[in-house]
């Protein structure tokens, strides 16, 4: 094999790893206050989108996305809080010995909440206005149910790999675990992106009309 091909491949791999690591570091730093985790996650998805479109992550862009999408993120989190609260209530009932029905309902509510949490960042980036973020979540979940559920796979895979990863490689993988989950989810939810702007997603999401939702 040509030596230049090997060197080029190694350089590209290092570039991809450094971009993923920087994106994870930005998310971790901006999530230190805990209450900022939802805002940082929306910015993480925006960075993942730019990374898939060939642009490197930028801390200025990251902070700007957190600030500009703050209202949208708050509304999305308030909406997700409904099934989240239901999940906690059902889980408490199940632990109190309410029976298998409560356990099954708690499991179903947990799955719904997890799906909404994966879809919400994309909806926050694509909603034309903050008031439309709930509708955007519904559009993604209803019109693309298979992709929506599949978007959980990258996050589950990251958790599994992190769990079984040898101790010597845990730190290395930790630098890219979060960003890999976001990149995988974006790639599954919104395929065929063109251009660095997250607004390109709007063109691929069905828009509502008086006659219903059309593509």
Buried (B, 14 or more C-beta within 10 A) or exposed (E): EEEEEEEEEEEEEEEEBBBBBBBBBBBBEBBEEEEBBBBBBBBBBBBBBBBBBEBEBBBEBBBEBBEEBBBBBBBBBEBBEEBBEBBBBBBEBBEEEBEEEBBEBBBBBBBBBBBBBBBBBBBBBBBEEBEBBBBBBBBBBEEBEEBBBBBBBBBEBBEEBEEEBEEEEEEEBBBBBBBBBBBBBBBBBBEEBEEBBBEBBBEBBBEEEEEEBEE
